[in-house]
């Protein structure tokens, strides 16, 4: 199930994240968010103007313009839905490949971009948060950190986020980062497997949410085309 959510995203990450791990991906997400905002705004304006045009003397001309915007909004929603369905189908077909590519990308990112800085970059902070939340370490296990040249030159074997932490988010055992064990850390538990286990455990919830969003989109497309048809008939 995890591959269904990660396939196309992993391909994008591998393509765009090589020079600066998450910055190009952030730009992509911002662009997608802007597109979604524009689509929603057009739909809102179309519905709002539809009610106003009935009250104006130029309602026939306004209705024609609004019909165009509402129709375009419906087309955009339909394209988004088709892309989502396509992504899900590809993930099912290439499930094993998706997991392999996800693991390869994450291992490469850890080896190149993970730092020992307290502030760290986006990837470091995200991985630390994941390790703390899921009680895991590295992608497969702690040995992934030894492939990071900067990390390997230091005196730590694992980061603090791989350790068993107290209520203040500090290692219970001070020697955890240099001498990890099954007692004081989670150094042998890989995060990728933990993420997939979590997704499998919440499979019904994930499917329910996906179906819910899909139904909302289908309803939005249906209502949008109905509104466009109504406006077109009114314009005639």
Rosetta constraint file for C-alpha pairs under 8 A:
AtomPair CA 1 CA 5 HARMONIC 7.10 0.50
AtomPair CA 1 CA 196 HARMONIC 7.28 0.50
AtomPair CA 1 CA 199 HARMONIC 6.57 0.50
AtomPair CA 1 CA 200 HARMONIC 6.40 0.50
AtomPair CA 1 CA 203 HARMONIC 7.29 0.50
AtomPair CA 2 CA 6 HARMONIC 6.29 0.50
AtomPair CA 2 CA 99 HARMONIC 7.96 0.50
AtomPair CA 2 CA 195 HARMONIC 7.59 0.50
AtomPair CA 2 CA 196 HARMONIC 5.31 0.50
AtomPair CA 2 CA 199 HARMONIC 6.01 0.50
AtomPair CA 2 CA 200 HARMONIC 7.55 0.50
AtomPair CA 3 CA 7 HARMONIC 5.56 0.50
AtomPair CA 3 CA 91 HARMONIC 5.94 0.50
AtomPair CA 3 CA 92 HARMONIC 7.56 0.50
AtomPair CA 3 CA 95 HARMONIC 5.59 0.50
AtomPair CA 3 CA 96 HARMONIC 7.77 0.50
AtomPair CA 3 CA 98 HARMONIC 5.53 0.50
AtomPair CA 3 CA 99 HARMONIC 5.78 0.50
AtomPair CA 4 CA 87 HARMONIC 7.61 0.50
AtomPair CA 4 CA 88 HARMONIC 5.61 0.50
AtomPair CA 4 CA 90 HARMONIC 7.97 0.50
AtomPair CA 4 CA 91 HARMONIC 4.58 0.50
AtomPair CA 4 CA 92 HARMONIC 6.21 0.50
AtomPair CA 4 CA 95 HARMONIC 7.16 0.50
AtomPair CA 5 CA 9 HARMONIC 7.62 0.50
AtomPair CA 5 CA 88 HARMONIC 7.58 0.50
AtomPair CA 5 CA 91 HARMONIC 7.59 0.50
AtomPair CA 6 CA 10 HARMONIC 5.67 0.50
AtomPair CA 6 CA 91 HARMONIC 7.84 0.50
AtomPair CA 6 CA 98 HARMONIC 6.98 0.50
AtomPair CA 6 CA 99 HARMONIC 7.95 0.50
AtomPair CA 6 CA 102 HARMONIC 7.18 0.50
AtomPair CA 7 CA 11 HARMONIC 6.52 0.50
AtomPair CA 7 CA 87 HARMONIC 7.52 0.50
AtomPair CA 7 CA 90 HARMONIC 7.73 0.50
AtomPair CA 7 CA 91 HARMONIC 5.54 0.50
AtomPair CA 7 CA 95 HARMONIC 7.86 0.50
AtomPair CA 7 CA 98 HARMONIC 4.93 0.50
AtomPair CA 7 CA 99 HARMONIC 7.66 0.50
AtomPair CA 7 CA 102 HARMONIC 7.51 0.50
AtomPair CA 8 CA 12 HARMONIC 6.35 0.50
AtomPair CA 8 CA 87 HARMONIC 6.39 0.50
AtomPair CA 8 CA 91 HARMONIC 7.65 0.50
AtomPair CA 9 CA 13 HARMONIC 6.11 0.50
AtomPair CA 10 CA 14 HARMONIC 6.07 0.50
AtomPair CA 10 CA 98 HARMONIC 7.61 0.50
AtomPair CA 10 CA 101 HARMONIC 6.93 0.50
AtomPair CA 10 CA 102 HARMONIC 5.74 0.50
AtomPair CA 10 CA 105 HARMONIC 7.42 0.50
AtomPair CA 11 CA 15 HARMONIC 6.23 0.50
AtomPair CA 11 CA 101 HARMONIC 7.79 0.50
AtomPair CA 12 CA 16 HARMONIC 6.08 0.50
AtomPair CA 12 CA 17 HARMONIC 7.97 0.50
AtomPair CA 12 CA 25 HARMONIC 7.61 0.50
AtomPair CA 13 CA 17 HARMONIC 5.24 0.50
AtomPair CA 13 CA 21 HARMONIC 7.99 0.50
AtomPair CA 13 CA 22 HARMONIC 7.95 0.50
AtomPair CA 13 CA 25 HARMONIC 6.50 0.50
AtomPair CA 13 CA 105 HARMONIC 7.78 0.50
AtomPair CA 14 CA 18 HARMONIC 6.67 0.50
AtomPair CA 14 CA 105 HARMONIC 6.25 0.50
AtomPair CA 16 CA 21 HARMONIC 7.71 0.50
AtomPair CA 16 CA 24 HARMONIC 5.80 0.50
AtomPair CA 16 CA 25 HARMONIC 6.36 0.50
AtomPair CA 17 CA 21 HARMONIC 4.08 0.50
AtomPair CA 17 CA 22 HARMONIC 5.72 0.50
AtomPair CA 17 CA 23 HARMONIC 7.27 0.50
AtomPair CA 17 CA 24 HARMONIC 6.12 0.50
AtomPair CA 17 CA 25 HARMONIC 6.48 0.50
AtomPair CA 20 CA 24 HARMONIC 7.10 0.50
AtomPair CA 21 CA 25 HARMONIC 7.71 0.50
AtomPair CA 21 CA 109 HARMONIC 7.01 0.50
AtomPair CA 21 CA 113 HARMONIC 7.28 0.50
AtomPair CA 21 CA 123 HARMONIC 7.21 0.50
AtomPair CA 22 CA 26 HARMONIC 5.98 0.50
AtomPair CA 22 CA 122 HARMONIC 6.81 0.50
AtomPair CA 22 CA 123 HARMONIC 6.96 0.50
AtomPair CA 23 CA 27 HARMONIC 6.47 0.50
AtomPair CA 24 CA 28 HARMONIC 6.45 0.50
AtomPair CA 25 CA 29 HARMONIC 6.24 0.50
AtomPair CA 26 CA 30 HARMONIC 6.10 0.50
AtomPair CA 27 CA 31 HARMONIC 6.14 0.50
AtomPair CA 28 CA 32 HARMONIC 6.19 0.50
AtomPair CA 29 CA 33 HARMONIC 5.99 0.50
AtomPair CA 30 CA 34 HARMONIC 6.05 0.50
AtomPair CA 31 CA 35 HARMONIC 6.16 0.50
AtomPair CA 32 CA 36 HARMONIC 6.20 0.50
AtomPair CA 33 CA 37 HARMONIC 6.13 0.50
AtomPair CA 34 CA 38 HARMONIC 6.12 0.50
AtomPair CA 35 CA 39 HARMONIC 6.13 0.50
AtomPair CA 36 CA 40 HARMONIC 6.13 0.50
AtomPair CA 37 CA 41 HARMONIC 5.93 0.50
AtomPair CA 38 CA 42 HARMONIC 6.08 0.50
AtomPair CA 39 CA 43 HARMONIC 6.33 0.50
AtomPair CA 39 CA 73 HARMONIC 5.94 0.50
AtomPair CA 39 CA 76 HARMONIC 7.00 0.50
AtomPair CA 39 CA 77 HARMONIC 7.70 0.50
AtomPair CA 40 CA 44 HARMONIC 6.17 0.50
AtomPair CA 40 CA 73 HARMONIC 7.85 0.50
AtomPair CA 41 CA 45 HARMONIC 6.07 0.50
AtomPair CA 42 CA 46 HARMONIC 5.96 0.50
AtomPair CA 42 CA 69 HARMONIC 6.67 0.50
AtomPair CA 42 CA 70 HARMONIC 7.13 0.50
AtomPair CA 42 CA 73 HARMONIC 6.36 0.50
AtomPair CA 43 CA 47 HARMONIC 6.23 0.50
AtomPair CA 43 CA 69 HARMONIC 7.67 0.50
AtomPair CA 43 CA 70 HARMONIC 6.08 0.50
AtomPair CA 43 CA 73 HARMONIC 5.87 0.50
AtomPair CA 43 CA 224 HARMONIC 7.87 0.50
AtomPair CA 44 CA 48 HARMONIC 6.04 0.50
AtomPair CA 45 CA 49 HARMONIC 5.85 0.50
AtomPair CA 46 CA 50 HARMONIC 6.05 0.50
AtomPair CA 46 CA 66 HARMONIC 5.61 0.50
AtomPair CA 46 CA 67 HARMONIC 7.60 0.50
AtomPair CA 46 CA 69 HARMONIC 6.36 0.50
AtomPair CA 46 CA 70 HARMONIC 5.44 0.50
AtomPair CA 47 CA 51 HARMONIC 6.86 0.50
AtomPair CA 47 CA 70 HARMONIC 7.77 0.50
AtomPair CA 48 CA 52 HARMONIC 6.67 0.50
AtomPair CA 49 CA 53 HARMONIC 5.96 0.50
AtomPair CA 49 CA 66 HARMONIC 6.95 0.50
AtomPair CA 50 CA 54 HARMONIC 6.99 0.50
AtomPair CA 50 CA 63 HARMONIC 6.74 0.50
AtomPair CA 50 CA 66 HARMONIC 6.79 0.50
AtomPair CA 50 CA 231 HARMONIC 7.73 0.50
AtomPair CA 51 CA 55 HARMONIC 7.51 0.50
AtomPair CA 52 CA 56 HARMONIC 6.97 0.50
AtomPair CA 53 CA 58 HARMONIC 7.23 0.50
AtomPair CA 53 CA 59 HARMONIC 4.58 0.50
AtomPair CA 53 CA 60 HARMONIC 7.79 0.50
AtomPair CA 53 CA 62 HARMONIC 6.02 0.50
AtomPair CA 53 CA 63 HARMONIC 6.54 0.50
AtomPair CA 54 CA 59 HARMONIC 5.60 0.50
AtomPair CA 55 CA 59 HARMONIC 7.15 0.50
AtomPair CA 58 CA 62 HARMONIC 6.28 0.50
AtomPair CA 59 CA 63 HARMONIC 5.84 0.50
AtomPair CA 60 CA 64 HARMONIC 6.47 0.50
AtomPair CA 60 CA 234 HARMONIC 7.30 0.50
AtomPair CA 60 CA 235 HARMONIC 5.07 0.50
AtomPair CA 61 CA 65 HARMONIC 6.65 0.50
AtomPair CA 61 CA 235 HARMONIC 7.36 0.50
AtomPair CA 62 CA 66 HARMONIC 6.08 0.50
AtomPair CA 63 CA 67 HARMONIC 5.87 0.50
AtomPair CA 63 CA 231 HARMONIC 5.72 0.50
AtomPair CA 63 CA 232 HARMONIC 7.26 0.50
AtomPair CA 63 CA 234 HARMONIC 7.33 0.50
AtomPair CA 63 CA 235 HARMONIC 5.92 0.50
AtomPair CA 64 CA 68 HARMONIC 6.55 0.50
AtomPair CA 64 CA 231 HARMONIC 7.03 0.50
AtomPair CA 64 CA 232 HARMONIC 6.61 0.50
AtomPair CA 64 CA 235 HARMONIC 5.98 0.50
AtomPair CA 65 CA 69 HARMONIC 6.67 0.50
AtomPair CA 66 CA 70 HARMONIC 6.08 0.50
AtomPair CA 66 CA 228 HARMONIC 7.99 0.50
AtomPair CA 66 CA 231 HARMONIC 7.66 0.50
AtomPair CA 67 CA 71 HARMONIC 6.00 0.50
AtomPair CA 67 CA 227 HARMONIC 7.71 0.50
AtomPair CA 67 CA 228 HARMONIC 4.88 0.50
AtomPair CA 67 CA 229 HARMONIC 7.67 0.50
AtomPair CA 67 CA 231 HARMONIC 5.64 0.50
AtomPair CA 67 CA 232 HARMONIC 6.27 0.50
AtomPair CA 68 CA 72 HARMONIC 6.19 0.50
AtomPair CA 68 CA 228 HARMONIC 7.50 0.50
AtomPair CA 69 CA 73 HARMONIC 6.15 0.50
AtomPair CA 70 CA 74 HARMONIC 6.32 0.50
AtomPair CA 70 CA 224 HARMONIC 6.23 0.50
AtomPair CA 70 CA 225 HARMONIC 7.48 0.50
AtomPair CA 70 CA 227 HARMONIC 7.37 0.50
AtomPair CA 70 CA 228 HARMONIC 5.81 0.50
AtomPair CA 71 CA 75 HARMONIC 6.30 0.50
AtomPair CA 71 CA 224 HARMONIC 6.84 0.50
AtomPair CA 71 CA 225 HARMONIC 6.26 0.50
AtomPair CA 71 CA 228 HARMONIC 5.71 0.50
AtomPair CA 72 CA 76 HARMONIC 6.23 0.50
AtomPair CA 73 CA 77 HARMONIC 6.31 0.50
AtomPair CA 73 CA 224 HARMONIC 7.35 0.50
AtomPair CA 74 CA 78 HARMONIC 6.18 0.50
AtomPair CA 74 CA 220 HARMONIC 7.59 0.50
AtomPair CA 74 CA 221 HARMONIC 5.13 0.50
AtomPair CA 74 CA 222 HARMONIC 7.97 0.50
AtomPair CA 74 CA 224 HARMONIC 5.45 0.50
AtomPair CA 74 CA 225 HARMONIC 6.28 0.50
AtomPair CA 75 CA 79 HARMONIC 6.22 0.50
AtomPair CA 75 CA 221 HARMONIC 7.81 0.50
AtomPair CA 76 CA 80 HARMONIC 6.26 0.50
AtomPair CA 77 CA 81 HARMONIC 6.22 0.50
AtomPair CA 77 CA 217 HARMONIC 6.87 0.50
AtomPair CA 77 CA 220 HARMONIC 7.74 0.50
AtomPair CA 77 CA 221 HARMONIC 6.27 0.50
AtomPair CA 78 CA 82 HARMONIC 6.19 0.50
AtomPair CA 78 CA 218 HARMONIC 7.95 0.50
AtomPair CA 78 CA 221 HARMONIC 6.56 0.50
AtomPair CA 79 CA 83 HARMONIC 6.22 0.50
AtomPair CA 80 CA 84 HARMONIC 6.27 0.50
AtomPair CA 81 CA 85 HARMONIC 6.25 0.50
AtomPair CA 81 CA 214 HARMONIC 7.29 0.50
AtomPair CA 81 CA 217 HARMONIC 7.04 0.50
AtomPair CA 81 CA 218 HARMONIC 7.98 0.50
AtomPair CA 82 CA 86 HARMONIC 6.08 0.50
AtomPair CA 83 CA 87 HARMONIC 6.11 0.50
AtomPair CA 84 CA 88 HARMONIC 6.31 0.50
AtomPair CA 85 CA 89 HARMONIC 6.25 0.50
AtomPair CA 86 CA 90 HARMONIC 6.12 0.50
AtomPair CA 87 CA 91 HARMONIC 6.13 0.50
AtomPair CA 88 CA 92 HARMONIC 6.35 0.50
AtomPair CA 89 CA 93 HARMONIC 6.25 0.50
AtomPair CA 90 CA 94 HARMONIC 5.93 0.50
AtomPair CA 91 CA 95 HARMONIC 5.31 0.50
AtomPair CA 91 CA 98 HARMONIC 6.76 0.50
AtomPair CA 94 CA 98 HARMONIC 5.94 0.50
AtomPair CA 95 CA 99 HARMONIC 6.45 0.50
AtomPair CA 96 CA 100 HARMONIC 6.28 0.50
AtomPair CA 97 CA 101 HARMONIC 6.07 0.50
AtomPair CA 98 CA 102 HARMONIC 6.02 0.50
AtomPair CA 99 CA 103 HARMONIC 6.13 0.50
AtomPair CA 100 CA 104 HARMONIC 6.15 0.50
AtomPair CA 101 CA 105 HARMONIC 6.08 0.50
AtomPair CA 102 CA 106 HARMONIC 6.19 0.50
AtomPair CA 103 CA 107 HARMONIC 6.06 0.50
AtomPair CA 103 CA 139 HARMONIC 7.09 0.50
AtomPair CA 103 CA 192 HARMONIC 7.25 0.50
AtomPair CA 104 CA 108 HARMONIC 6.10 0.50
AtomPair CA 105 CA 109 HARMONIC 6.07 0.50
AtomPair CA 106 CA 110 HARMONIC 6.09 0.50
AtomPair CA 106 CA 139 HARMONIC 6.89 0.50
AtomPair CA 107 CA 111 HARMONIC 6.18 0.50
AtomPair CA 107 CA 139 HARMONIC 6.38 0.50
AtomPair CA 107 CA 144 HARMONIC 6.85 0.50
AtomPair CA 108 CA 112 HARMONIC 6.18 0.50
AtomPair CA 109 CA 113 HARMONIC 5.55 0.50
AtomPair CA 109 CA 114 HARMONIC 7.19 0.50
AtomPair CA 109 CA 123 HARMONIC 7.91 0.50
AtomPair CA 110 CA 114 HARMONIC 5.02 0.50
AtomPair CA 110 CA 144 HARMONIC 7.46 0.50
AtomPair CA 110 CA 145 HARMONIC 7.18 0.50
AtomPair CA 110 CA 148 HARMONIC 6.87 0.50
AtomPair CA 111 CA 144 HARMONIC 7.29 0.50
AtomPair CA 111 CA 145 HARMONIC 6.77 0.50
AtomPair CA 111 CA 147 HARMONIC 5.42 0.50
AtomPair CA 111 CA 148 HARMONIC 4.04 0.50
AtomPair CA 111 CA 149 HARMONIC 7.25 0.50
AtomPair CA 112 CA 148 HARMONIC 6.22 0.50
AtomPair CA 113 CA 123 HARMONIC 7.09 0.50
AtomPair CA 113 CA 124 HARMONIC 7.35 0.50
AtomPair CA 114 CA 120 HARMONIC 7.83 0.50
AtomPair CA 114 CA 121 HARMONIC 7.84 0.50
AtomPair CA 114 CA 123 HARMONIC 6.76 0.50
AtomPair CA 114 CA 124 HARMONIC 5.13 0.50
AtomPair CA 114 CA 148 HARMONIC 7.42 0.50
AtomPair CA 114 CA 151 HARMONIC 7.99 0.50
AtomPair CA 115 CA 120 HARMONIC 6.09 0.50
AtomPair CA 115 CA 121 HARMONIC 7.66 0.50
AtomPair CA 115 CA 124 HARMONIC 6.39 0.50
AtomPair CA 115 CA 150 HARMONIC 7.39 0.50
AtomPair CA 115 CA 151 HARMONIC 7.01 0.50
AtomPair CA 116 CA 120 HARMONIC 7.02 0.50
AtomPair CA 116 CA 151 HARMONIC 6.99 0.50
AtomPair CA 116 CA 159 HARMONIC 7.78 0.50
AtomPair CA 119 CA 125 HARMONIC 7.63 0.50
AtomPair CA 120 CA 124 HARMONIC 5.56 0.50
AtomPair CA 120 CA 125 HARMONIC 6.14 0.50
AtomPair CA 121 CA 125 HARMONIC 6.20 0.50
AtomPair CA 122 CA 126 HARMONIC 6.03 0.50
AtomPair CA 123 CA 127 HARMONIC 6.09 0.50
AtomPair CA 124 CA 128 HARMONIC 6.07 0.50
AtomPair CA 125 CA 129 HARMONIC 6.13 0.50
AtomPair CA 126 CA 130 HARMONIC 6.20 0.50
AtomPair CA 127 CA 131 HARMONIC 6.08 0.50
AtomPair CA 128 CA 132 HARMONIC 6.14 0.50
AtomPair CA 128 CA 161 HARMONIC 5.46 0.50
AtomPair CA 128 CA 162 HARMONIC 7.92 0.50
AtomPair CA 129 CA 133 HARMONIC 6.13 0.50
AtomPair CA 129 CA 161 HARMONIC 7.44 0.50
AtomPair CA 130 CA 134 HARMONIC 5.97 0.50
AtomPair CA 130 CA 135 HARMONIC 7.90 0.50
AtomPair CA 130 CA 136 HARMONIC 7.79 0.50
AtomPair CA 130 CA 191 HARMONIC 7.54 0.50
AtomPair CA 131 CA 135 HARMONIC 5.31 0.50
AtomPair CA 131 CA 136 HARMONIC 4.82 0.50
AtomPair CA 131 CA 137 HARMONIC 5.77 0.50
AtomPair CA 131 CA 138 HARMONIC 7.72 0.50
AtomPair CA 131 CA 161 HARMONIC 5.75 0.50
AtomPair CA 131 CA 162 HARMONIC 5.94 0.50
AtomPair CA 131 CA 191 HARMONIC 6.73 0.50
AtomPair CA 132 CA 136 HARMONIC 7.15 0.50
AtomPair CA 132 CA 161 HARMONIC 5.20 0.50
AtomPair CA 132 CA 162 HARMONIC 6.69 0.50
AtomPair CA 134 CA 191 HARMONIC 7.24 0.50
AtomPair CA 134 CA 194 HARMONIC 6.71 0.50
AtomPair CA 134 CA 195 HARMONIC 7.73 0.50
AtomPair CA 135 CA 162 HARMONIC 6.80 0.50
AtomPair CA 135 CA 164 HARMONIC 7.86 0.50
AtomPair CA 135 CA 186 HARMONIC 6.06 0.50
AtomPair CA 135 CA 189 HARMONIC 7.65 0.50
AtomPair CA 135 CA 191 HARMONIC 7.99 0.50
AtomPair CA 136 CA 141 HARMONIC 7.79 0.50
AtomPair CA 136 CA 162 HARMONIC 6.08 0.50
AtomPair CA 136 CA 186 HARMONIC 5.30 0.50
AtomPair CA 136 CA 187 HARMONIC 6.72 0.50
AtomPair CA 136 CA 188 HARMONIC 7.55 0.50
AtomPair CA 136 CA 189 HARMONIC 4.89 0.50
AtomPair CA 136 CA 190 HARMONIC 5.51 0.50
AtomPair CA 136 CA 191 HARMONIC 5.08 0.50
AtomPair CA 136 CA 194 HARMONIC 7.22 0.50
AtomPair CA 137 CA 141 HARMONIC 5.43 0.50
AtomPair CA 137 CA 142 HARMONIC 5.55 0.50
AtomPair CA 137 CA 158 HARMONIC 7.82 0.50
AtomPair CA 137 CA 161 HARMONIC 7.78 0.50
AtomPair CA 137 CA 162 HARMONIC 5.06 0.50
AtomPair CA 137 CA 186 HARMONIC 6.02 0.50
AtomPair CA 137 CA 187 HARMONIC 5.13 0.50
AtomPair CA 137 CA 188 HARMONIC 6.73 0.50
AtomPair CA 137 CA 189 HARMONIC 5.72 0.50
AtomPair CA 137 CA 190 HARMONIC 5.37 0.50
AtomPair CA 137 CA 191 HARMONIC 5.92 0.50
AtomPair CA 138 CA 142 HARMONIC 5.21 0.50
AtomPair CA 138 CA 143 HARMONIC 7.41 0.50
AtomPair CA 138 CA 144 HARMONIC 5.73 0.50
AtomPair CA 138 CA 145 HARMONIC 6.81 0.50
AtomPair CA 138 CA 187 HARMONIC 7.77 0.50
AtomPair CA 138 CA 189 HARMONIC 7.80 0.50
AtomPair CA 138 CA 190 HARMONIC 5.56 0.50
AtomPair CA 138 CA 191 HARMONIC 5.98 0.50
AtomPair CA 139 CA 144 HARMONIC 6.66 0.50
AtomPair CA 139 CA 190 HARMONIC 4.89 0.50
AtomPair CA 139 CA 191 HARMONIC 5.05 0.50
AtomPair CA 139 CA 192 HARMONIC 5.40 0.50
AtomPair CA 140 CA 144 HARMONIC 6.94 0.50
AtomPair CA 140 CA 188 HARMONIC 7.68 0.50
AtomPair CA 140 CA 189 HARMONIC 6.90 0.50
AtomPair CA 140 CA 190 HARMONIC 3.97 0.50
AtomPair CA 140 CA 191 HARMONIC 6.60 0.50
AtomPair CA 140 CA 192 HARMONIC 6.75 0.50
AtomPair CA 140 CA 193 HARMONIC 7.59 0.50
AtomPair CA 141 CA 187 HARMONIC 5.94 0.50
AtomPair CA 141 CA 188 HARMONIC 4.76 0.50
AtomPair CA 141 CA 189 HARMONIC 5.47 0.50
AtomPair CA 141 CA 190 HARMONIC 4.49 0.50
AtomPair CA 141 CA 191 HARMONIC 7.62 0.50
AtomPair CA 142 CA 146 HARMONIC 7.71 0.50
AtomPair CA 142 CA 157 HARMONIC 7.60 0.50
AtomPair CA 142 CA 158 HARMONIC 6.35 0.50
AtomPair CA 142 CA 187 HARMONIC 5.10 0.50
AtomPair CA 142 CA 188 HARMONIC 6.17 0.50
AtomPair CA 142 CA 189 HARMONIC 7.96 0.50
AtomPair CA 142 CA 190 HARMONIC 7.71 0.50
AtomPair CA 143 CA 147 HARMONIC 7.33 0.50
AtomPair CA 144 CA 148 HARMONIC 7.47 0.50
AtomPair CA 145 CA 151 HARMONIC 6.61 0.50
AtomPair CA 145 CA 152 HARMONIC 7.14 0.50
AtomPair CA 145 CA 157 HARMONIC 7.45 0.50
AtomPair CA 145 CA 158 HARMONIC 7.01 0.50
AtomPair CA 146 CA 151 HARMONIC 6.74 0.50
AtomPair CA 146 CA 152 HARMONIC 5.14 0.50
AtomPair CA 146 CA 157 HARMONIC 7.61 0.50
AtomPair CA 147 CA 152 HARMONIC 7.05 0.50
AtomPair CA 148 CA 152 HARMONIC 5.97 0.50
AtomPair CA 149 CA 153 HARMONIC 6.39 0.50
AtomPair CA 150 CA 154 HARMONIC 7.00 0.50
AtomPair CA 151 CA 156 HARMONIC 7.51 0.50
AtomPair CA 152 CA 156 HARMONIC 7.87 0.50
AtomPair CA 152 CA 157 HARMONIC 7.74 0.50
AtomPair CA 155 CA 178 HARMONIC 6.73 0.50
AtomPair CA 156 CA 177 HARMONIC 5.35 0.50
AtomPair CA 156 CA 178 HARMONIC 4.84 0.50
AtomPair CA 157 CA 177 HARMONIC 5.63 0.50
AtomPair CA 157 CA 178 HARMONIC 5.13 0.50
AtomPair CA 157 CA 179 HARMONIC 7.15 0.50
AtomPair CA 157 CA 180 HARMONIC 7.46 0.50
AtomPair CA 158 CA 162 HARMONIC 6.41 0.50
AtomPair CA 158 CA 176 HARMONIC 7.87 0.50
AtomPair CA 158 CA 177 HARMONIC 4.97 0.50
AtomPair CA 158 CA 178 HARMONIC 6.94 0.50
AtomPair CA 158 CA 180 HARMONIC 7.39 0.50
AtomPair CA 158 CA 187 HARMONIC 7.36 0.50
AtomPair CA 159 CA 163 HARMONIC 7.41 0.50
AtomPair CA 159 CA 177 HARMONIC 5.86 0.50
AtomPair CA 160 CA 170 HARMONIC 7.32 0.50
AtomPair CA 160 CA 171 HARMONIC 6.35 0.50
AtomPair CA 160 CA 176 HARMONIC 7.58 0.50
AtomPair CA 160 CA 177 HARMONIC 6.07 0.50
AtomPair CA 161 CA 165 HARMONIC 7.76 0.50
AtomPair CA 162 CA 185 HARMONIC 5.85 0.50
AtomPair CA 162 CA 186 HARMONIC 5.70 0.50
AtomPair CA 162 CA 187 HARMONIC 6.18 0.50
AtomPair CA 163 CA 171 HARMONIC 5.68 0.50
AtomPair CA 163 CA 172 HARMONIC 7.70 0.50
AtomPair CA 163 CA 176 HARMONIC 6.19 0.50
AtomPair CA 163 CA 177 HARMONIC 7.15 0.50
AtomPair CA 163 CA 180 HARMONIC 7.77 0.50
AtomPair CA 163 CA 184 HARMONIC 6.03 0.50
AtomPair CA 163 CA 185 HARMONIC 4.00 0.50
AtomPair CA 163 CA 186 HARMONIC 6.15 0.50
AtomPair CA 163 CA 187 HARMONIC 7.56 0.50
AtomPair CA 164 CA 171 HARMONIC 5.72 0.50
AtomPair CA 164 CA 172 HARMONIC 6.05 0.50
AtomPair CA 164 CA 173 HARMONIC 7.79 0.50
AtomPair CA 164 CA 184 HARMONIC 5.50 0.50
AtomPair CA 164 CA 185 HARMONIC 4.99 0.50
AtomPair CA 164 CA 186 HARMONIC 7.14 0.50
AtomPair CA 165 CA 169 HARMONIC 5.13 0.50
AtomPair CA 165 CA 170 HARMONIC 5.05 0.50
AtomPair CA 165 CA 171 HARMONIC 4.40 0.50
AtomPair CA 165 CA 172 HARMONIC 5.40 0.50
AtomPair CA 166 CA 170 HARMONIC 5.48 0.50
AtomPair CA 166 CA 171 HARMONIC 6.22 0.50
AtomPair CA 166 CA 172 HARMONIC 5.67 0.50
AtomPair CA 171 CA 176 HARMONIC 6.90 0.50
AtomPair CA 172 CA 184 HARMONIC 7.16 0.50
AtomPair CA 173 CA 184 HARMONIC 6.21 0.50
AtomPair CA 175 CA 179 HARMONIC 5.63 0.50
AtomPair CA 175 CA 180 HARMONIC 7.35 0.50
AtomPair CA 176 CA 180 HARMONIC 4.75 0.50
AtomPair CA 176 CA 181 HARMONIC 7.42 0.50
AtomPair CA 176 CA 184 HARMONIC 5.90 0.50
AtomPair CA 176 CA 185 HARMONIC 6.59 0.50
AtomPair CA 180 CA 184 HARMONIC 6.32 0.50
AtomPair CA 180 CA 185 HARMONIC 5.86 0.50
AtomPair CA 180 CA 187 HARMONIC 6.61 0.50
AtomPair CA 181 CA 185 HARMONIC 5.75 0.50
AtomPair CA 181 CA 186 HARMONIC 7.59 0.50
AtomPair CA 181 CA 187 HARMONIC 6.95 0.50
AtomPair CA 182 CA 186 HARMONIC 6.24 0.50
AtomPair CA 182 CA 187 HARMONIC 7.10 0.50
AtomPair CA 182 CA 188 HARMONIC 7.64 0.50
AtomPair CA 189 CA 194 HARMONIC 7.71 0.50
AtomPair CA 190 CA 194 HARMONIC 6.58 0.50
AtomPair CA 191 CA 195 HARMONIC 6.09 0.50
AtomPair CA 192 CA 196 HARMONIC 6.33 0.50
AtomPair CA 193 CA 197 HARMONIC 6.01 0.50
AtomPair CA 194 CA 198 HARMONIC 6.07 0.50
AtomPair CA 195 CA 199 HARMONIC 6.26 0.50
AtomPair CA 196 CA 200 HARMONIC 6.16 0.50
AtomPair CA 197 CA 201 HARMONIC 6.11 0.50
AtomPair CA 198 CA 202 HARMONIC 6.27 0.50
AtomPair CA 199 CA 203 HARMONIC 5.71 0.50
AtomPair CA 199 CA 206 HARMONIC 7.64 0.50
AtomPair CA 202 CA 206 HARMONIC 6.22 0.50
AtomPair CA 203 CA 207 HARMONIC 6.10 0.50
AtomPair CA 204 CA 208 HARMONIC 5.97 0.50
AtomPair CA 205 CA 209 HARMONIC 6.13 0.50
AtomPair CA 206 CA 210 HARMONIC 6.14 0.50
AtomPair CA 207 CA 211 HARMONIC 6.05 0.50
AtomPair CA 208 CA 212 HARMONIC 5.97 0.50
AtomPair CA 209 CA 213 HARMONIC 6.18 0.50
AtomPair CA 210 CA 214 HARMONIC 6.13 0.50
AtomPair CA 211 CA 215 HARMONIC 6.08 0.50
AtomPair CA 212 CA 216 HARMONIC 6.24 0.50
AtomPair CA 213 CA 217 HARMONIC 6.21 0.50
AtomPair CA 214 CA 218 HARMONIC 6.17 0.50
AtomPair CA 215 CA 219 HARMONIC 6.01 0.50
AtomPair CA 216 CA 220 HARMONIC 6.06 0.50
AtomPair CA 217 CA 221 HARMONIC 6.14 0.50
AtomPair CA 218 CA 222 HARMONIC 6.15 0.50
AtomPair CA 219 CA 223 HARMONIC 6.09 0.50
AtomPair CA 220 CA 224 HARMONIC 5.91 0.50
AtomPair CA 221 CA 225 HARMONIC 6.25 0.50
AtomPair CA 222 CA 226 HARMONIC 6.17 0.50
AtomPair CA 223 CA 227 HARMONIC 6.05 0.50
AtomPair CA 224 CA 228 HARMONIC 6.19 0.50
AtomPair CA 225 CA 229 HARMONIC 6.03 0.50
AtomPair CA 226 CA 230 HARMONIC 6.10 0.50
AtomPair CA 227 CA 231 HARMONIC 6.12 0.50
AtomPair CA 228 CA 232 HARMONIC 6.06 0.50
AtomPair CA 229 CA 233 HARMONIC 6.16 0.50
AtomPair CA 230 CA 234 HARMONIC 6.15 0.50
AtomPair CA 231 CA 235 HARMONIC 6.03 0.50
AtomPair CA 232 CA 236 HARMONIC 6.42 0.50
